[in-house]
Amino acid sequence: MNETILLPPKAKIIPHSLEKNGHIRTDNYYWLNDRENPEVIEYLNQENEYYQQSTAHTKDFQKDLFEEMKARIKEDDESVPYFYNGYYYITRYEKGGDYPIHSRKKGTLDAQEEILFDCNEMAKGHSYFNLSGLSISEDNIWASFGIDTVSRRQYTIQIKNLITGEILPVKLENTTGGATWASDNKTLFYSRKDEVTLRADKIYKHKIGTSPEEDVLVYFEKDETYDVSIYKSKSKKYIIINSSSTLTTEYQTVLSATPDAKFKVFQKRTRGLEYSMSHFGDYFYIVTNKDKATNFKLMKTPEALTSKENWIDVIPHREEVLLEDIDIFASYLVVSERADGLNKIRIIPWTGKGEYYLPFDSETYMAYTTTNLDFDTEILRYSYQSLATPSSVIDFNMHTKDKTVLKEHEVLGGKFDKNNYQEERVWATAEDGVKVPISIVYRKGMKKEGKTPTLLYAYGSYGVTMDCHFSSVRLSLLDRGFIFAIAHIRGGEDLGRPWYESGKLLKKKNTFTDFIDCSKFLIEEKYTSLKHLYAEGGSAGGLLMGAVVNMAPELYHGVIAQVPFVDVVTTMLDETIPLTTGEYDEWGNPNEKKYYNYMLSYSPYDNVIAQDYPNMYISTGLHDSQVQYWEPAKWVAKLRVLKTDNNQLYLDTNMEAGHGGASGRFEAIKEIAKEYSFLLDLEGIKR
């Protein structure tokens, strides 16, 4: 279609004044935050239509990419079974099925399969479907499960009798989906959300045979910066309530055998004190930052004496090693650590003699313990993968050190060979002299001539670590000559807790400048060039994208921003929006002037100016509960008016989905095909 005819939509301007801390902002697109307004829906549909028409020439390519990616997936795949309380549990897919089937077999894998839930059948009639929080009672009769058909993460919990197959008429509404059975096999604890903010703030107790109206409120978390959840200890002895904020945690326990007793506080909340605990034998084992243990340490305390003055060190704090988690066995303690940005799995016999680490050769891998439900075993189950190596699930004998690969992720099609790809880890120097790691993968034969298209990905918030996972769909970029790179920037916890602390609150801009410096490094080292460098990030990583295109738009030929958090100040001032109050320790509270001014200095929406911007593909979901759809909608509307270039700018709104995008494994691939076709089209690659 002639470009002079195909004009982008323009949202109408309705100035709205927002005053805080003696400062007035004018938001011309504030009106877009009303999803019930037909004009808002009309504007989103206009943007969708513009995107569809502008990219019509790539539609066949998108279909080809989708089929190519789908062809690599083993459609009739299944998980490695795990044994729990007399049954093997399996999650499997059938050919052509978008959703999983959850099943179990009694005693042996040769036993008859018992289908618990066929999500393909349950999803019929729904454009979105997710089953979550599957929990089985100790007598193996009852299963609780959560269903979300809107994609706002508001689950309805139901209960199924696994003997008769009957789903009880009881529906527990507006929950997290998670629930835990007490040892009496009739009491179910679950967490419920605030109707407006969607904060998980209440723990309820339901009894089989009663109506939801009779459910007892066990605990209400009054502090709006905390979320609550509930679970059972691996030992099955305790039911545990967890209250957590960004900086502080608190636990309460009750014996699973006496679910009507009063919960007891494990260690009362103390601002800045984080801890998690595991029960084994006569002790609780505690991973904590107590005593200024920034990278955490392991302590223990007797069951009857749980307050912090009774805790004693098991593994002391180490400046260079982040202690992430533990798995407890009868004869071994397994410690998940991170040093120099890399996963380590440490095996420590309780005898104190002969500890060792599992050996990993690569520098661009991820390894983590998986489903380890039994104490009395010498077998540790873990998973390993790298940027070029498909994921495998391994059973490791901690005594003999023998390992059995139970499953390696199959890449179908007969074309994939991990030896065809090169992995690297390099270090960029940030503007303040800090070294920032970048993990890279590309097809062998790449020449550093500054001409290779490169996609640089990052997240950089909440202490989330961006590990080097394998992706079969990513091969569609690598095999067309792309480099894929992950920038392990500050704000994540890739290099330990201080790495996170130096990329949040009043140091948040380190996240953005790190990414820019990693981009410059890739250009300076001739991996790529300005004409061939692309950036991608989602959610808080979308904030990163919004910030860097304001700060250094000239570095990128194209940018993908998925469900981007870009209207930082307005969102953080609106306490009715999900997540807001719990985010103050991450971003700061803009009701305080110093945080308001700092946020205002980087908030992408507030800092759009008249300048050239890269080509941009921006996606969102109308029902997103994490990042509201109006943030990217307002951002695009403002960019359309102010940007001084003729580059592509697309807003693609899924009118049926939320923060996680489309449900179903194949629908999600279609969204990736859209993104890849955007990049490949900019490179002039048509097939």
N, C-alpha and C positions, 0 to 999 in steps of 0.2 A: 504493500500500500504506500502511496506517496506520502512522504514524511511531512509535507506542508499541510496535508489533510489530517494526519494522525497527530493531534495535539494532546499533550498531557492534561489531565484534569487539574483544575485549580479550586482549592477549597475556599469558601467564602471567608472573609475576614470579619470577625466580630471581636473587637478589642475587649479584653477582660483584665482588670487591674488586680494584682496580687500584692499585698503589702505585708512585710515582715521585717522586724528589726530596723524600722525606720527607712526601709528601702522599698521602692515600688517597681514591680515588673509588669510589663504589659504582654499578655499572652493572647495573640490573635486567633488561636485555634483551640482555646479552652473548651469551646462548645462540642468538640469531637468526643468528649469523655462520656457522652450519654448514648449507650448502645441501644436504648429504646427509641431514640429519635430517628424517624425514617430518613431524614436528611443525612445523618451520619452513615446509615447503612447504604444509602445511595452513593455517597462519596466513596466508601470502601469498594462498592461494586464497580464504580467508574474507574478506580485505580486498578482493580483486577482486570477489567476489560482492556484498559490501556496496556497492561502487562501482557495479556494474552495476544492482543493484536500485534504489539511490537515484536513479540518473539515467535510469531506464527511460523516464521521460516525455520525455526529450530524444533518444531513439534515432532517431526519424523525422527530427528536426531535424539530427542528426549526419549522417544519410544524405544529406539535402538539401544540407547544407554541403559534404559530400564531392563530390557530383555537380556542385555549383556551381563548386567549385575546380577539379575535374578538367576541366570544360567550357572553362575558360580556357586549358588547356594544349594546345599543338599536339602531338598524340599521335605523329604521324609526323615528328618534328623531327629535325634533324641539325646537327652542329657545322660551323663554318667549316673547310673542309679546310686542312691545312698541309702544305707540301712538305718532305720530308726524305730525303736520300740516294736520290733517284730516284723516290720514291713520294709520292703525296698520301694522307694519313691522315685518316680520317673516323670520327666516332662518331655513330651515328644510332639512332633509336627507330622502331619500327613501331606502328601503331595497335593498342591493346590490350596492348602489350608493357610489362612492368614494368621490363625491364632493357635495357641498351644492346647494340648490335651494333657491333663494331669491324671496320673494313674498310680497304682501301687500293686505289689505282689507280696503275698504272705509267705514269710520264711525263706523262700528261695526264688531265684530269678526264673526258675522253670515253672513256678506256680502260675495259675490262671490270672490274667490281668483283670484288675478291678478299676474301671474308669471312674474317677472321682468327679471330674469336670471336663466337658468338651466345650471349650470356649468358642469354637466355630459355630456350634449350635446356639450357645447362649448369646452370641453377638448378632444373630440374625435380627433384622429390623432396626439395628442401631448403626448410625454412621461412625460412632466412636464406641469402643468397648475396652475395658481393662478390668481384669480380675486380680485382686491383690490380697495379701495378708492371710493366706491359707494357714489354718491352725487346726491341729488334730488333738482331740482329747486323749488322755493317757490310757483310757480303756479302748481306744481305737474306734469308738462308735460315732462320735460327733465331729463334724468339720465346720468351722466358721470360715467365712470368706467375705471379701468386700468387692462391690461392683460399682464402677464409675462409667456412666454412659454419656457424660457431658464433656469431660476433660477439664473439670475445675478441681480435681482431686478431692471431691466430696463423695465419699463412698457410703453405700448402703450395705451394712453387714447382715448376712443371712446365715442360717444354720441348716446343715444337711445331716440326716440320719444315714450313716454309711451302710447300715445293715439293710434297711428297708428302701433306701434311695429317696425317701421323702424329704423335700425341702420345707421346713416349718414355715408357717405363715408370718412368723415374727420378722419385722424389718427394723433394724436399728439405723436411723437416718443420720446424715451429716457427720460421718465419722472419718477417721484417717484410713480406715480399712483394716488396721491392725487390731488383733484381739488375742487374748491368752486364756487358756483353760486352767482352772485350779485343779488340784488332785482329786477333788470329789466328783469330777466329771459332769458337773451340772452347773458350776459357776463360771461365767465368762466375763472377764474384765476387758474393757475396750475404752478407747479415747475418742472424745467428741470435739467438734470444732465450734468456734464462735460463728454465728450465722453470717456476720458481716465481714469480719477481718479474716475468717478461715483459720485463725490461730487455734491449734490444738490446745485447749485449756481445761478440759474436764476428763476425769476418769470415772467411768460408770461400771456397775456390776449388774449383770443380768443372770437370772436363774432360769434354767430350762423349765418350761411349763407355765411361765408367767408372761404377762404382757409387757411391752417396752415401757408403758406408763408406770409400772411398778419398779423399774430399774432404780437402783440406789446410787446417788452421787457419792462416790468414795473420796474424791479429791477435786478441788477447784483451784487452779493456779491464778491467783489474783494479779500477779506481776505481768504486765503486758509485754515485757521483753523476754518472757520464757515460753517455751513449748513443753508439752508433757507427752510421754509415751509410757507403755507398760509392756513387760515381757517376763518370761520365766527364766531362771538361771539354768545353765547347762546341767547342773546337778539335780534339777527339778525340785529342789527343796524350797526355793523362795520365789514369790511373785514380787516384781520390782517396778516401782514407779520412778521414772527419770524426768526431772525438770531441768531444762537446759536453756541457757542463753549463749550469746557469743563468747562470753568470758567466764561464765560460772556454771557449775552443775550442782545438783542435789539429788540424792536418791532416798527412797523410802522402801522398806521391805516388810513383807508379812509371810509367814509360813504358808506354803501352797496347800498344806493339809488343813489349815484353819483359815479359809478365805473370808470369814466373817469377823475375824479379829481385827484390831486396829493396826494400821501401818505404823511402823517405827522409822523415824528419820535416821539415816545411816551416819551422815555428817552434815550438819546444817550448812546452808549456803553461806559462803563467805566470798564477797566480790573478788574476782580474780583467781579463785581456787577452782581448778578443773580436776575432775577425777572420774574414772570409770572403774567398776569392780567386777570381779569374777569369783564365784564361790567354789571351793574345793576342800574336801575334808573338814577340818575344824577352823579353817581360815577363809578370809576374803583377801584376794590379791588385787591391788589397786594401782592402776596407771594414773599418775598425777603430776601436776606441776608444783606441788607443795615445796616449800623451802626454796623458792626461786629457781625451780628446776624447769627452765624455759623449754628445753627439749624433752621434758618428761622423764620420769623414773618409775621403777616398780617398787611398791611397798606391800606389806601384808599386815593383817591385824586379826586377832581372835574373833570368832563369831559373836561373842557376847560383849566385846569392847570395840565398837566401830568408830568412835569419834577420833579425830585426827591425832590427838596426843598419844594414842596407842599404836599409831602406825610406825613400822620399822622398815628400813631399807632392805630390799632384796637385790635390785640392780640400781646402783647409784646413778645420778645424773651425769651425762657426758656432753660437753660443749659441742662436739662435732657430730653427734649421732642423735637422730630423732627416734624416740621409742614410740612406735605407732600403735601396737596392739600385742596381745598375747593369746596363745592357745595352751590350755592346761591339759596334761595327760597324767596318768597315774605315775609313770616313771620319768616323764620328760616335761620340761617347760619350753615352749616354742615362742620365740620373740620375733616379731616383725619390726624391723628397724629400717632407717633410711640414712645413708651416709654418702656425702658427695653427690646427692641427688639420685642415688640408686637404691632400689629395694634390696634388703638383705633378710634372709631367714636364718635365724640362729637357733641351734638345737642345744639345750642345756639339760643333761641328766640331773635328776634331783639329788643324786649322790655327790654332785659337785665336781665330778671328774670326767674329762673327755668331751668337753663342749666343742662344737664346730659349727661352721656356716655351710649352707648349701652352695655349691660352686656355680656361678653364672659367668659366662665368658663375655657376653656383649656389653655395650654401654648404652644401648637403646632398647632395653627390655623392660618388662614388668613381670613380677612374680609375687604371688600372694597366696596365703592359705585359704582354703575354701570351706567345704562342709566337713567339719570334724566334731561329731556329736557324741562320741564315746570317750570316756576317760581310760578305760582298760584296753588299750590297744597300743601297739608299737608303730602303727601306720599313720603317717601324716599325709593328708591329701592337699595338694597345692596345684596352682595353675601357672603356666609360663607362656609368654609370647613376646614378640618383638615387632618392630615396624615391618620387618620382612618375613617373620616367622609366625605361621598361624598358631592360635592358642592350643595348648594341650593341657589335659588334666592328668596328674601324676600321683600315684600312690607310692610313698617313700617309706621304707622300713628304717626307722630311726636307730635300730640296733645293728642290723647287718649292713645298712647303707645301700641296700639294693633298691632300685626304683622300677616301677611298672607304669608305662604310659598307657593309661586306660582309654584315652581318646585324643586324637589330634584333629583339629578342625579341618574338614575337607574343603578344598577349593576345586570345584568341578570344572569341567571344560577341557581338561587335558593340556592346558597351555601354561599353567603356573608352575614355576620352579623358583624356590626362594634364593637359589644361587645366582639368579639373574639380577638381583637387586643389591645395592650397596647401602650400608647404614653408616652414619657418622654421628659423633657428638663433638660439637665445636663450641667455643666460648667467645661471646661478644663482650666488648668493654662498654659499660654504660657510661653516661656523661659524668657520673660521680666516681668513676674508676672501678666500680663493682663488676665482677665477671659474671655474665649471664649465660647459662648453657642453652644450646639449641640442638635438638635432635632432628636428624635429616635422613630421608630415604629417597632413593632414585634408582632408575634402571641403569645398570652398568653400561658404560660407554659414554656417559655424559661428560662433556668437555667444559671446563670453566672458561667460557668465552663471553660470559655476561649476556647470553641470549636465551637461556633456558627458562621457560615459564615456571614460576615457583609460587606455591600456596603456603603462606605462613599463618599458622593457627595458634591461638592462645586463649586463655581464660583470665587468670590473674586476680581472683577474689576468693574470700571466705576460707583461705587456707587450703583450697582444693588443689590437689596435685595432678598435673597433666602427665600421666604415665604413657609410655610408648606402646600403645595397643595396636594389634594387627587389624586391618580392615580389608576385606575382599573387594568391597565396592571401590575403595581408593585405587585399586589396580587400574581402573578405567582412566584415571589421570596419569598414573606412573607409566603405563604402557603407551600413552600418547605423548610422552616426553616431559611430563611435569616432575618437578621436585616437590616433595611434601616435607614441611618442616614444622616443628613445635617449638615455640619460644617459651622457656620455663621462667617466666618473669616473676618479679616480686608481687606479692599479694596472694600467690599460691604458697604451698608449703614444701615445694620441691627440694629446697636446700635447708629444711628445718623450720622450726617455729619463728626464729628471727627473720627469715625470708618473708614470711607472712606479715609479721608485725611492721616490717618496713615498706609494706605496700597497702596500707589501710589508713583510715582516719585522715590525719593531717599529713600523711606521707603517701596518699593515694596516687599522686602524680608520678611516683616512681614506676608504677605499673605501666603507664602510658609511655613514658620516656624510655623504659627498658625495651618495649616493643619497637619503638621507633629506632632505637640503637641497634637492635637485632636486625631490623630491616636494612639499615645502612650497612651493617656488617656483610650481609648476604650480597649486597650490591658491590661493596668494595672488594670482596674476595672473589668476584666474578662468577658467583653462582647464578646471578640473574642481573636484571637492570630495571630502570624505572618503567620501561615499556612492558616488562614481563613479570613484575612482582604483584602478587595478589594477597589480600588479607582476609581472614575469616574469624568470626567469633560469635557466640550466642549468649543471650541473657546478660549476665554481668560482663561476659566477653563481647556482647553487643555494645555495652557502654564503652568498652575499650575501643571498638571500631569507631564509634561516634567521636570519641576524644581524638584519636589519631588522625582522622580525616579533617578535623578542624585544625590540628596542630601541624601536620605534615602531609597535606593532601597530594603533594607532588610526587611522593614516593611510590604511590600505588596506581596501577592501571585499572584495578577493579577491587571491589570490597563486597563481601557477603556478610550481612548482619542478621542473625536469626533472633527473633523475639527480643530485640535490644532494649535494655534499660537505659533510656536516654534523657528522660525528663526528671533528673535526679532531685532537684530542689522541690518541685511541686509534689512529687510522689512522697518524698521523705517528710513533707509537712502535712500530709493527709493521713491521719491515724485510722481512717476507716478502710484503707487499702490493705489487703493481706500482706503480711511480712513487715510493714513499716516500723512498728514500734520495736520489734525484735531486731531491727537492723541498725539501731543507733550505735552499737558498739563496733559495727563494721565501717559505717560511713560517717558517723557523727550525728548529733541531733541539731538540725538546722534552726530549731527554736533558740539555740545559742548562737550569738552573732559570729563567733570565730569559725564555727562549722558552716554556718550559712554562707559566709563570704568565700570560704575555701571551696565548698561544693559549687557555688555559683561560678567560680573561676574555671571549672572544668566540665560542668554539666553540658553534654553535647547539644541539647536542644537550645539552651540559653546562649550558646557560643557560635551558632551558625552565623556566618558573615558572608558578605559579597566577595566570593573568590571562586576559583575553579575547584571542583570536587572530582574525585575519581568516578568511574562507572560503578553503580551501586545496585545490588539486589538485596532487598530488605523484606523479611518474611515475619508474619505474626499470626496469632490465632484469636478469633473474636472472643472466645471463652477463656482465654488465658487468665489464670488466677495469680501467677507469679509476677509477670510483667504485663500490665494492662495494654490491650491492643492500641489504645489511643496514644501511647508514647511514640511508637514508630509512625503512626498515622500523622500526628502533629509534626513530627520531625521531617517527614517527607514533604508535607504541605509547606513548611517553612523553607526547606531546601529548594523547592520548586520556584519560589519567589526570589530567593537571594542568590542562588548559584549562578556563576557567570559563564559556564561552559555549555556545550551541547552533548555532554556525555549521557549515557543511559542512567535513568533513575527509576527503579521499579519498586512498588509496594505490592506484595502478594499476600493477601489475607485469606487464611483458611477460615471460612465462615462457619465451620462446624467443629473445629478442634481448639485445643488449648496449648499450654506451654510445651508439652512434649511433642507437639505436631500430631500427624495422623497416627491412628492406632493400626495394628496389623503390620507384620514384617514387610509385606510387599508395598503397602501404601507408603510406608516411611521411605522406601527406596525411590519411589516416584518423586518425592521431594528432593532427594539427593540428586536425581537425574536433572531436575530443574536447575539446581545450583551448578552442577558440572557443565551443563549445556551453556549456561551464562558465561562461565570462564572460558570454555573451549571456543565459543563463538567469538569472544574478544580476541582470542589468539588466531582466529581464522582457520581453526580446525573444524572440519565439517563432518567428520565420520570417525 
